[in-house]
Amino acid sequence: MTVDQKILVQRFGKALTTYDRAATPQQSVAHRLVEMLTEHISTPPTEVLEIGCGSGIFTQALSRHFAAARLTVNDLVPDAESIIRQKLPDTNLTFFAGDAETLPWGGGYQLITSSSCVQWWQDPASFIDKAYDSLAPDGWLALSTYLPDNLYQLRHISPQTLQYPDSSAYLQRLSRFERSEWRQEEITLHFSGLLPLLKHLKETGTNAFTYTHQGVWSPSRITKAEERMRKSLGIDDLAPLPLTYKALLIIAQK
């Protein structure tokens, strides 16, 4: 599926104020990625680039753990800058907006990182190659993204979902790095029905996978979709609806 950049900006922009509350899986993944960083990096980086900062969940964690670092942060949504600066008013921080898949990054970074972002790229695994080229010698890459079975329950109600590369697409590109480690995480949320599940997607911007030409989620459409989803998953009317996030976390040193 080709991702419409205008829809991404619109829906993630609307979700900036609700993301922190709703994005519990993404928060968990961000915390795991920070743990991997602190396990491996003995000398704190001073030049850090974060791609896809969003509402700043991961940015705040980076700032806490690498307090002396100069942070360069990017997001597709320009309004993310004001959110980040409100949360980190005293941080040495530079922000640039735009599509990081196509924009130049510069070089000399000691850490390049991204959490829960590159799955929206046309070629998500290319993040690894681009990071390698922009890292200083001995610099680190830290990445979290999502795997093909991510949110698989949604396939029963919407044919238009992201096409996630499998782990091999990422791992084979790590051969240029001196060393690397990767992990997989699975997080399942449960909802009383389809309406709160859709609200969760909207509040995290993840509803950007659903295109507007599919129509409005009217009450009757939601009822029919939930019936179809429950039948496909083998879930009775009283059981909660699951939504499963399947994440891939990678850390590598140049």
PyMOL commands that set and color helices and strands:
alter all, ss='L'
color gray80, all
select helices_A, chain A and resi 5-14+19-22+24-40+57-65+80-87+118-120+126-134+152-156+167-176+194-204+206-209+212-214+219-233
alter helices_A, ss='H'
color red, helices_A
select strands_A, chain A and resi 47-51+70-75+93-97+109-115+135-146+179-191+241-253
alter strands_A, ss='S'
color yellow, strands_A
deselect
rebuild
show_as cartoon
